[in-house]
Amino acid sequence: MRNRVLTSLSALVLMIVPAAGQATNKAKPAPAVKRAWTLQRTPDGQPDLQGVWTNNTVTPLQRPKDLAGKEFYTEAELAEVQKQQRERLDLDEQEGEPAANHSGVAGAAAENVHYDHAQFGLDWLQSKVAWNRRTSLIVGPEGTIPPLTPGARDRLATRAAKEKGHEFDGPENRPLGARCITMARVGPPLLPARYNSNLQIVQSPGYVAIQSEEIHDVRIIPLDGRPHLAKNIRQWMGDSVGRWEGDTLVIDTTNFTDLSPFPGAQNLHVIERLTRTDGDTIRYQFTVEDPGMWTKPWSGEVLIAKMSGQIYEYACHEANYGLENTLRGARVAEAAAAAKKGSK
């Protein structure tokens, strides 16, 4: 009887196991087939770059000295950078922002440490980051801005000597950013900001408009082949004209002032290239040249990532107490110095 039972159980197992195996195989979903991305176009046939984007990144503009000659991180090294940034954010949220480490990758510059960016949701990692393996935005073996020409060094030294002792005389003596006139990183070239590093692109027949969230500046770029403005007309963000080279938007900008975006550059010329590589990414490349400023042109690249939501008004002038307090503090210090001198 026992043998018959075992025989029957064995037969039942043999019947069940293949059936279960077959059922398991049928339950496995087929590997998902990734759809090929198709570049969308505007009604007039332009590659569609529209939307809200961010170029937020922890990658520095210039390559840190301890990474000289190393243009790209390995995947493992990038993972370590991301880990360091998460640890920095944890510390920032608990104790305020720490200073940069020796490589300049994590933390803040010394002049920014007193700000508690995380308290106001302004830390890099509290926003979407366009990660990449570059060790600097500037491309090439050096990864740094080239040396100044002798003429540029003399020109900047003369300007600095003239301004020395007058840095706080009035609003006109303060940097353009402190006066809420323009931010150098709005450019062009369009560089990542410390926070609010977002932008919106809008297209219409014959034009592309790029609005930066900080400080809500808009560049309206014509695509009709017009020439640049006359050389004697200078503008904070220069004079931009654009064209399409295949599916890449090429923007050529001249006619900058010598105050922005690179103080002292008198004949700045910037070429930008925007190429949408997939639904969530634009590759942004730029080349900067001014033979009277640098010994050679220099180029950079940063990824721009698609965001959900919208950009917001950056009301720089609203209650701009920083500028007011800076100048008031200078007057108080002058009065104190005068009183001390008079008491002697």
Helices and strands as residue ranges (DSSP letters): H 2-27, E 51-54, G 65-67, H 75-95, G 110-112, G 117-120, G 124-126, H 150-163, G 171-173, G 184-186, E 198-204, E 207-212, E 218-222, E 239-245, E 248-254, E 269-278, E 281-289, E 298-306, H 321-342
